[in-house]
Amino acid sequence: MNFLRKINLEKLLKILLSAFLFLLPWQTIFIFREVFLGGVKFEYATLGMYATEVLFWITAIIFMFWYGAKWREAGKKIKKFALTKDRIFLISCLLFMLYVLSSVVWALDPAVALQSSLHIMEAILIFLMIFLGPLSFLEAAFWLVFGAGVTAILGIGQFLFQATFASKWLGLVKYESWKAGTSIISGAGVGRWLRGYGTFSHPNIFGGYLALSMIVAMLLALVVKRGKTCKIGNWFLCQENYREQIIFYSTTALVVSGLFLSFSRSAILTLSIFLIILLFLSLHKGTDFYRLRFLSIYSIVIILLFSAIFWPLVSVRTTASSANETQSIEERLNGYEESWKIIKENLWLGVGIGNYTIYLQHDHPQVPAWEFQPVHNVFLLLTAELGLVGLTLLFLCIVTFSIWQIRKFKIDIMHINLFYIILIISFLILANLDHYLYSSYVGLALTGVFWGLLTRFNTQYLHK
């Protein structure tokens, strides 16, 4: 009976995790605090609970019961005072979380700091659930990519019809190209073009989500198993199932197209660099990499085709020839200067988690609310909010996890697969060019999902 209950618990956990990965991009939220400055909503002081957060916590509770049952069934006993490598990693995570939570004490807005601390905790738990949970890499990656394909359809439609619609139940906001504050492409001879938002609050987040999803899709293409026996998670990639292959390549085409029509420079640059390097790398590999080569070329062709079709818009985005693009670049540069100033003033402890824009508003109360935004660099933003102490504790988490994994699978640190290094670099490029991977709930959740999938990929395939 106990074994049967465990099997049912595992099935339930798989369903919940799959649903979370699929529904992650949908931004349905219950807002319980809004702050207005001069009649303008101050976005970064807003407090709320996302529908996917509710789903996440239900999943997390089930995960704890499942993992405890799995531990007991394996007959494992807790060793007293034994500092194993996995426990050292978990202690490092706990210390980091305690420090993040303690920043509520010195933050200007403790409520925002508390919510941001919760989002950090959720990202760590998401990582652990994907890394240690019952979903295989193929199963988890399938639901992430499938969800990205559905979201991409919405973003493509928004750009083609130059219109969006609002739905509080789906978490969608209506954006119009003529309204101030809407992300557009404008310039002499091209007019005003609404960028694809998908289900997100900004096209850059939409593009980043699709870029990381496409990288995961490349991993799917790499590890596909050949054979006629196909199960969920790899059935659509089986060599003999041409119908399922069509579905897969159609989904990836939607993801790349949606990414391009977001016109997110950081996302397009990240994916383009990843695809070009990956293509050259795969050319020196054996026949098992044929699908990876094809998918790389296939994606690059889509990007080049869209670049040719929408060249006037691409030219405006890349040359900064319009006042709108020039202003965007100037705001980013000013943000870098402001971040360095804040870091110098709060070097050790930072201004408190989630309080970067609150600190800016406190220093410049006369500036309109819409001008306050985080610096477009995850590492500068993290240092400004958590200081050198927080940065050191986060680095400790990364080091202890790396030591645990390298020893566990006997991976020589000097011979780590080049492909894995490219994956890490791709994420770092995206993190260096924008802030949402750290500054928002969905960005932190996506970070946890992405690194959870990479480590799961590592444990299942790379070390072999």
C-alpha positions in Angstrom: 0.0 0.0 0.0 2.8 2.4 0.9 4.5 1.6 -2.5 1.2 2.3 -4.3 0.8 5.6 -2.5 4.3 6.6 -3.5 3.7 5.8 -7.1 0.5 7.9 -7.1 2.4 10.7 -5.3 5.1 10.6 -8.0 2.5 10.7 -10.8 0.8 13.7 -9.2 4.2 15.5 -8.8 5.0 14.9 -12.4 1.7 16.3 -13.5 2.1 19.4 -11.3 5.7 20.0 -12.4 4.8 19.6 -16.1 1.9 22.0 -15.7 4.1 24.6 -14.0 6.7 24.4 -16.8 4.0 24.8 -19.4 2.1 27.6 -17.7 5.2 29.6 -16.5 4.9 32.4 -19.1 1.3 33.2 -18.2 1.2 36.3 -15.9 -2.1 36.0 -14.1 -1.7 37.9 -10.9 -3.7 39.0 -7.9 -2.4 42.5 -6.9 -2.8 43.5 -3.3 -0.7 46.7 -3.2 -0.2 49.4 -5.8 1.9 52.6 -5.4 1.3 55.7 -7.4 3.7 58.6 -7.7 2.2 61.7 -9.3 -0.7 59.7 -10.6 1.6 57.2 -12.3 1.9 53.6 -11.2 5.3 52.7 -9.6 5.6 49.2 -11.1 8.5 48.1 -9.0 6.7 48.8 -5.7 3.7 46.6 -6.7 3.0 43.6 -4.5 1.0 40.6 -5.8 0.8 36.8 -6.1 0.9 35.0 -9.4 -1.3 32.1 -10.2 1.8 30.0 -11.1 3.2 30.8 -7.6 0.1 29.1 -6.1 0.7 26.1 -8.4 4.4 26.2 -7.4 3.8 26.0 -3.7 1.3 23.2 -4.1 4.0 21.4 -6.2 6.7 22.2 -3.6 4.7 20.6 -0.8 4.0 17.5 -2.8 7.7 17.4 -3.7 8.7 17.4 0.0 6.4 14.5 0.8 7.6 12.6 -2.3 11.3 13.1 -1.6 10.8 12.1 2.1 9.0 8.9 0.9 11.8 8.2 -1.6 14.4 8.7 1.1 12.7 6.3 3.5 12.1 3.6 0.8 15.8 3.7 0.0 16.5 2.9 3.6 18.8 5.9 4.1 19.5 7.2 7.5 20.5 10.7 8.5 24.1 10.7 9.8 24.6 12.8 12.8 27.2 15.7 12.3 28.2 14.4 8.9 29.0 17.2 6.5 28.6 15.6 3.1 29.1 17.7 -0.1 25.4 17.9 -0.8 24.7 19.1 2.7 27.4 21.7 2.5 25.7 23.0 -0.7 22.3 23.1 1.0 23.8 24.9 4.0 25.3 27.4 1.6 21.9 28.0 0.0 20.3 28.4 3.5 23.0 31.0 4.5 22.4 32.9 1.3 18.6 32.8 1.8 18.9 34.0 5.4 21.1 36.9 4.4 18.6 37.8 1.6 15.8 37.7 4.1 17.8 39.8 6.6 18.1 42.6 4.1 14.5 43.4 4.9 15.9 45.1 8.0 17.8 47.8 6.2 15.7 48.0 3.0 13.7 51.2 2.5 10.6 49.2 1.6 10.6 46.1 3.7 7.4 44.7 2.0 9.1 44.7 -1.4 12.2 43.2 0.1 10.1 40.4 1.7 8.3 39.6 -1.6 11.7 39.6 -3.5 13.1 37.3 -0.9 10.2 34.9 -1.4 10.9 34.9 -5.2 14.6 34.1 -4.5 13.5 31.1 -2.4 11.1 30.0 -5.1 13.9 30.1 -7.7 16.1 27.9 -5.5 13.3 25.4 -4.8 12.4 25.3 -8.5 16.0 24.4 -9.3 16.0 21.6 -6.7 12.7 20.2 -7.9 13.8 19.9 -11.5 17.3 18.6 -10.5 16.1 16.1 -7.9 12.5 15.5 -9.0 10.9 12.7 -10.9 10.7 14.4 -14.3 13.5 13.3 -16.6 15.3 16.0 -18.7 13.4 15.0 -21.8 10.0 15.3 -20.0 10.8 18.6 -18.4 12.3 20.1 -21.5 9.4 19.0 -23.6 6.8 20.9 -21.5 9.0 24.0 -21.4 9.5 24.1 -25.2 5.8 23.2 -25.8 4.7 26.1 -23.6 7.1 28.4 -25.4 5.6 27.5 -28.7 2.1 28.3 -27.5 3.3 31.7 -26.1 5.2 32.4 -29.4 2.0 32.1 -31.4 0.5 34.9 -29.3 3.5 37.1 -29.8 3.6 36.6 -33.5 0.0 37.5 -33.8 0.5 40.6 -31.7 3.2 41.9 -34.1 1.4 40.9 -37.4 -1.9 42.4 -36.3 -0.2 45.3 -34.4 -2.7 44.8 -31.6 -3.0 43.1 -28.3 -6.0 42.4 -26.1 -6.5 42.5 -22.3 -7.6 39.6 -20.1 -7.2 39.7 -16.3 -7.7 35.9 -16.1 -4.9 35.3 -18.6 -2.7 38.0 -17.2 -2.7 40.0 -20.5 -2.5 43.7 -20.8 -3.6 45.7 -23.9 -0.7 47.6 -25.5 -1.2 50.2 -28.2 1.7 51.6 -30.4 0.5 55.2 -30.1 0.6 55.2 -26.3 3.6 56.5 -24.3 5.4 53.7 -22.4 4.6 51.0 -25.0 7.7 49.2 -26.4 7.8 50.1 -30.1 10.2 50.5 -33.0 9.9 54.0 -34.6 11.9 56.0 -37.0 11.8 58.0 -40.2 10.2 56.1 -43.0 9.0 53.1 -40.8 6.4 54.7 -38.6 5.5 53.1 -35.2 5.6 49.3 -34.9 4.4 47.4 -31.8 6.9 44.8 -30.7 5.7 41.3 -29.7 5.0 41.0 -26.0 3.6 37.5 -25.9 2.2 36.9 -22.4 4.9 39.1 -20.7 5.1 42.7 -19.4 7.9 43.6 -21.8 9.2 42.3 -25.2 12.7 41.8 -23.8 11.4 39.3 -21.2 9.4 37.6 -24.0 12.5 37.3 -26.1 14.7 36.1 -23.3 12.2 33.4 -22.3 12.1 32.2 -26.0 15.9 32.3 -26.3 16.4 30.1 -23.3 13.6 27.8 -24.4 15.3 27.5 -27.8 18.6 26.5 -26.2 16.8 23.8 -24.3 15.2 22.7 -27.6 18.7 22.3 -28.9 19.6 20.0 -26.0 16.5 17.9 -26.9 17.7 17.5 -30.4 21.1 16.5 -29.1 20.0 13.7 -26.7 17.2 12.2 -28.8 17.1 8.5 -28.7 16.7 6.6 -32.0 14.1 3.9 -32.0 10.4 3.1 -32.6 9.5 2.9 -28.9 8.7 6.5 -28.0 7.3 7.9 -24.8 6.2 11.4 -23.6 9.2 13.7 -23.7 11.0 12.1 -26.6 8.2 10.7 -28.8 8.1 13.9 -31.0 11.9 13.5 -31.7 12.0 9.8 -32.6 13.7 9.3 -35.9 11.0 7.1 -37.4 8.1 9.4 -36.4 8.0 12.0 -39.2 4.7 13.5 -38.1 6.1 14.1 -34.6 9.3 15.6 -36.2 7.1 18.0 -38.1 5.5 19.1 -34.8 8.9 19.6 -33.2 10.4 21.6 -36.0 7.2 23.7 -36.4 7.3 24.5 -32.7 11.0 25.6 -32.9 10.2 27.7 -35.9 7.4 29.4 -33.9 9.9 30.0 -31.0 12.6 31.5 -33.2 10.0 33.6 -35.1 8.4 34.9 -31.9 11.9 35.7 -30.5 12.8 37.7 -33.6 9.5 39.6 -33.6 10.1 40.7 -30.0 13.0 42.6 -31.5 14.9 42.1 -28.2 18.5 42.8 -29.1 19.9 41.0 -26.1 17.8 37.8 -26.9 18.5 37.8 -30.6 22.2 38.3 -30.0 22.3 35.6 -27.3 20.6 33.0 -29.5 22.6 34.0 -32.7 26.0 33.6 -30.9 24.9 30.3 -29.4 23.7 28.9 -32.8 26.8 30.0 -34.7 29.2 28.6 -32.2 27.1 25.4 -31.9 27.1 25.0 -35.7 30.9 25.1 -35.9 31.2 22.8 -32.9 28.7 20.2 -34.4 30.6 20.1 -37.7 33.5 18.4 -36.0 31.3 15.8 -34.3 30.0 12.5 -35.5 26.8 11.5 -37.1 24.9 11.7 -33.8 25.1 15.5 -34.1 23.4 15.6 -37.5 20.1 16.8 -36.0 21.9 19.5 -34.0 23.6 20.7 -37.2 20.3 20.8 -39.0 18.4 22.6 -36.3 21.2 25.2 -36.0 21.1 25.9 -39.7 17.3 25.8 -39.7 17.1 28.4 -37.0 19.8 30.7 -38.5 17.9 30.6 -41.8 14.7 31.7 -40.1 16.5 34.6 -38.4 18.2 35.7 -41.7 14.8 35.4 -43.6 13.0 37.6 -41.1 16.0 40.0 -41.1 15.6 40.4 -44.9 11.8 40.8 -44.7 11.9 43.4 -41.9 15.2 45.0 -42.7 14.0 48.6 -42.2 13.0 47.7 -38.6 16.2 45.8 -38.0 18.2 48.7 -39.3 16.5 51.1 -36.8 17.1 48.7 -33.9 20.8 48.1 -34.7 22.0 51.5 -35.8 20.1 53.6 -33.2 19.1 56.0 -36.0 15.9 57.1 -34.3 15.3 59.3 -31.3 13.5 56.4 -29.6 16.5 54.0 -29.9 19.0 56.7 -29.0 17.0 57.4 -25.8 16.9 53.7 -25.0 20.7 53.4 -25.2 21.2 56.6 -23.2 18.9 55.3 -20.5 21.0 52.1 -20.3 24.2 54.0 -20.0 22.8 56.3 -17.3 21.6 53.2 -15.5 25.2 51.8 -15.4 26.5 55.1 -13.9 23.7 55.1 -11.3 24.4 51.5 -10.3 28.1 52.1 -9.7 27.2 55.1 -7.6 24.7 53.0 -5.5 27.3 50.2 -5.2 29.9 52.5 -3.9 27.5 54.0 -1.3 26.3 50.6 -0.2 29.3 48.4 -0.9 29.0 45.7 1.8 25.3 45.1 2.4 23.6 46.7 -0.6 20.3 48.6 -0.5 18.2 45.5 0.2 16.7 42.8 -2.1 14.2 44.3 -4.6 14.9 47.9 -3.4 17.1 49.3 -6.2 14.4 51.4 -7.8 13.0 52.3 -4.3 16.5 53.7 -3.5 16.5 55.7 -6.8 13.1 57.1 -6.0 14.2 58.1 -2.5 17.2 59.9 -3.9 15.3 61.6 -6.7 11.7 62.2 -5.5 11.1 64.8 -8.2 11.7 62.3 -11.1 8.5 60.7 -12.7 7.8 57.1 -11.6 8.1 55.7 -15.2 11.8 56.7 -15.3 12.8 54.4 -12.5 14.0 51.0 -13.6 16.7 48.6 -12.6 20.1 48.7 -14.3 20.2 46.4 -17.3 22.8 44.0 -15.9 22.0 41.2 -13.5 25.4 41.2 -11.8 25.5 45.0 -11.2 21.9 44.9 -9.9 22.6 42.0 -7.6 25.7 43.7 -6.2 23.8 47.0 -5.7 21.0 45.2 -3.8 22.9 42.5 -1.8 26.4 44.0 -1.6 29.7 42.1 -1.6 28.5 40.0 1.3 25.5 38.7 -0.7 27.6 38.2 -3.8 30.1 36.2 -1.8 27.4 33.9 -0.4 25.9 33.4 -3.8 29.3 32.5 -5.2 29.7 30.0 -2.3 26.5 28.3 -3.3 27.8 27.9 -6.9 31.2 26.6 -5.8 29.9 24.1 -3.3 27.4 22.8 -5.9 30.1 22.5 -8.5 32.4 20.6 -6.1 29.6 18.2 -5.2 28.8 17.5 -8.9 32.3 17.2 -10.1 33.3 14.7 -7.4 30.0 12.8 -7.7 30.4 12.1 -11.4 34.2 12.2 -11.4 34.3 14.9 -14.0 37.8 16.4 -14.6 37.4 20.1 -14.2 40.0 20.7 -17.0 38.1 18.6 -19.5 34.5 19.9 -19.1 32.6 19.5 -22.3 32.9 22.6 -24.5 29.2 22.3 -25.3 28.3 22.8 -21.7 30.6 25.9 -21.5 28.7 27.4 -24.4 25.4 26.9 -22.6 26.7 28.8 -19.6 28.2 31.6 -21.7 24.8 32.0 -23.5 23.1 32.6 -20.2 25.8 35.0 -19.0 25.4 37.1 -22.2 21.7 37.4 -21.6 22.2 38.3 -17.9 24.8 41.0 -18.8 22.4 42.7 -21.1 19.2 42.9 -19.0 17.9 42.6 -15.5 14.6 40.6 -15.6 16.3 37.2 -14.9 16.9 38.5 -11.4 14.5 41.5 -10.9 11.2 39.7 -11.6 9.3 36.6 -10.4 9.1 35.1 -13.8 12.7 35.9 -14.5 13.9 34.2 -11.3 11.6 31.2 -12.0 13.0 30.9 -15.5 16.6 31.1 -14.1 15.8 28.3 -11.7 14.2 26.2 -14.5 17.0 26.8 -16.9 19.8 25.8 -14.5 17.7 22.9 -13.2 17.4 21.6 -16.7 21.2 22.1 -17.4 22.2 20.2 -14.3 19.7 17.5 -15.1 21.1 17.3 -18.6 24.5 17.1 -17.0 23.7 14.2 -14.7 21.8 12.2 -17.3 24.0 12.7 -20.4 27.0 14.9 -20.2 29.1 12.9 -17.7 28.7 9.8 -20.0 
